[in-house]
Amino acid sequence: MQALLSGVPIVMVQLGAVTAWAIHVSGHWGLATTLLVTGAVNGFDWFGRVAGAVITEAPGTRAWQQATSRFAGGHDLMELPPGLDLVTGESPRPSTGERDRFEQLQLVGLTAVHDDGTLGAIDVDLTVHRGELVLLLGQIGSGKSSLLSAMAGLVSHRGTLRWNGRAVDDTQAFLRPGRVAHVAQVPRVLSGTFADNIRLDHDREVDRSIVDARLARDVEDAGGAHALVGHRGVRLSGGQVQRLALARALAADAELLVADDVSSALDATTEVELWDSLRARGSTVVGATTKRAALARADRVVVLVQGRVAASGPWSELEPDWGHLAG
């Protein structure tokens, strides 16, 4: 329909021009009249295009506006929130996430479902208690990242997720800082300072988080917490980016830390220091790793094979059968 409404005006205009010149050739019109009529007919081409665009684009525009309005919670996207100034860049300070003392997280038959419909972790039963360090182990594509993302409310799921015995229906709204802090396998770094990346404009403790993430020496060498990290962290190594993201998560002082392979780019010494630091801090951590030093310090190791739990227990018991998965 769009092609038809765009093409018909062009065809009609060209037919009108041909007709005008045919009349001129037949001797009924002079040259001036023919040029005048041809120019006028060509002018109608624009009006035809506009009319066709209105007819074809209007329904799609309305549907797009309705969809984006639903994504925005039914609000008018052109109406600025109170206190937001697009010219000066001023905006209200972010609200502090709700705190809810963590005692137990229970997954019952949980299946992570990605936006394209593919399944990550499948039918997982897992219980995490306060103060525990639980690490996931498996090959690439075994569902570790999918499961951790579902536990942080970043991926949809089927099954049941219970926080302190209470079923969580809306994980995206419930599992947020204050309650859960997530460190991605490939973290995002802002083009600012170390402190900017850790605070995220909140009133958070920077120095302690840097120390606990074993980033203090790197920050000192760079010039302090207010030193720039470069465009999206271009001045940082892979291990520094991971520890900066971890410091950001620790600064949120969340009840549960979900960390996806935060030690993959660290040397053995720094890795041991990092896990000992998290232990000393008393953090409850669910993470993924293939490092033996981390697995040895875990309260429990959960082995995933093709998205399903194949084994669970202390690493000392699992190592004879699953040691080939660890680096």
RAVENCOR-V647205 format. One record per run of one state. SS is the DSSP state (helix for helix, strand for strand, loop for the rest). FROM is the first residue (numbers start at 0). LEN is the number of residues. If there is no record, write none. Layout:
ss,from,len
SS,FROM,LEN
SS,FROM,LEN
//
This chain:
ss,from,len
loop,0,1
helix,1,24
loop,25,5
helix,30,41
loop,71,32
strand,103,10
loop,113,5
strand,118,1
loop,119,4
strand,123,6
loop,129,3
strand,132,5
loop,137,6
helix,143,8
loop,151,4
strand,155,8
loop,163,2
strand,165,2
loop,167,3
helix,170,4
loop,174,5
strand,179,4
loop,183,9
strand,192,1
helix,193,6
loop,199,7
helix,206,6
loop,212,3
helix,215,7
loop,222,5
strand,227,1
loop,228,2
helix,230,3
loop,233,4
helix,237,14
loop,251,4
strand,255,5
loop,260,7
helix,267,14
loop,281,3
strand,284,4
loop,288,3
helix,291,6
loop,297,2
strand,299,6
loop,305,2
strand,307,6
loop,313,1
helix,314,11
loop,325,2
//
